[in-house]
Amino acid sequence: MENNNDNNNNSNKNGKFNSYWIYGLLALFLLALNFWTLTNGSPEEIEAERFNQMVREGDISKLVVINDEYAQIFIDKNRLDKYPEASKSKLGASNRPHFVREIGTVDSFREDLQAIYADANIPRSEQIPMDYETRQNWLTPILGWVLPILII
């Protein structure tokens, strides 16, 4: 009888769910999500002259300035055949930016665009719409708080 009782205790210890598995799986999920966005969300960076040529030829459909640091460049769908490296979609992301460019300051970027428009005689109605967004990477502050707690 005692032997039978010991077997039941051992089976409960082996089959018992440990709550630390949830923390471990959550940490793995956050790390995997971060690595996936790093590999999937990085469009090719282009040089100033190539960007200027795209603007002059009307190949850009939209610009999104992110955190006053860089511009995401979206190519017009009808002109994607000119840029085979831009038409490669990673993991089915169809609405991602095709290129990215560091802008310096927003004012200098806007002045450079206005100079290109003036040189190419592009009317105001055909100028590229520009949006401004502020984005934040939430993973770094979360890991800054969660990782020390998990280590303790």
N, C-alpha and C positions, 0 to 999 in steps of 0.2 A: 504494500500500500504506500509506503514511504517512497519507493522507487517510482511508482506511478505519479505521485504528487510532484516529484522532482522533474519529471518529463513535462508536465503541464507548465511549470514555472519557466523552464528553458524555452518552451515554444512561445510563451507570452513575451519573453525578452527578445527573441529573434523576430517576432512578428509585430512588435510594438512600433507604431509610427513615431518618428522623431520630428519635432517641430522645426529643427534646424535645417531640414531638407527644404522647407519653404524659402528660408533665407538664401540658401545656396542656389536654388533654382532661380529666384528673383535676381540675384547678383549675376548669374550666368546669362539670364535674359537681357539685362541691362548692358552687359559687356558685348553680347552678340549684336544687339541693336546698334550700339555705338560703332562697332567695326563694320556692320552692314552699311550704315549711312556714310561712313568714311570711304568705303570702296565704291558704293553705288552713286553717291551724290557729288562727285568731283568732276565737273566738266573741264575740258581742255582750256588752258589759259592762252590768250592770244596777245600778240604784240600790237602796238599802237598803229602801225602802218596798215596792218591787215584789218583792224577795226575801222580805220578811216575809209578804206576801200569798200568795206561792207556797207558803211553809211552812205557813201557816194552812190553806190549801185542800188540802194534801196532793198538790200537783202534782209535787213533786221526788222522784225515785226514789233518787238517790245524790248525795253530795257528796264531792269529792276535794280536799283541801287540798294545794297544791303549794308547796314550799319555805317554808312558814309565811308566805306573802305573799298568796296569792289562793286562792279556792275555785272549782273547776270544778263547774258545776251541770248535772246530768243530769235531764231532764224525763221523767216516766213516759210510756211509749209510748201509753197510753190517753188521755192528756191533751194530747198534742201539737197537737191541733186548736185549742186555746185560744191557742197561740203560733205563728202562721204564720211568724214570722221565725226561730224555732228549728227548724222542720221542714225548712228549706232545707238540703239537703246539698250540700256543695261537693265536686265530683269523686268522688262516691260514698262519702264517708266517713260511714258509718252509726253508728259507735260513738264519735263525737267528742262533747265536751261541748256543750251547747246554749247555755249562758250562762257568764259568768265574773264574779266579784266580788272586789274587794280586801277583805281581812279585817282589816287592822290587825295585831293580835296574835292568836294562836291562842286564848289564854285569854279575851280579850274576845269573840271570835267565838262560842266555846262558851257563854259566859254569855248573850250575846244570843239564841242559839238556845234555851237553857233557859228564858229569859224568855218567848219566843214560845210554846214548848210549854206553859208554865204558864198563860199568858193564854188560849190556845185550848183548854185542857184536853185536850191530845193525850196519850194513854197512852204509856208507855215502849215498848210493843210496836209502835207505829205511828210512832215517831220515825225520822228519816232516818239511815240508816247513813253514817258518815263515815270515809273513808280518808285516810291521810297519806302523801305521796310526796315524795322529794327528787329533783329532776331537774337535770341539768346540760347546758348548751349546749356541746357539744364543738367546734363549728366555730370559735368565737372563739380558744381556745388553739391549735388546729391551725393556723389562719391566722396567728396570732402567731408561730409558729415557721417555717412553710413559706413564707410570703410573703417574709420577708427573705432566705431561702436562695434562692428563685427569682429575686429581684431581683439578687442577687450573681451 
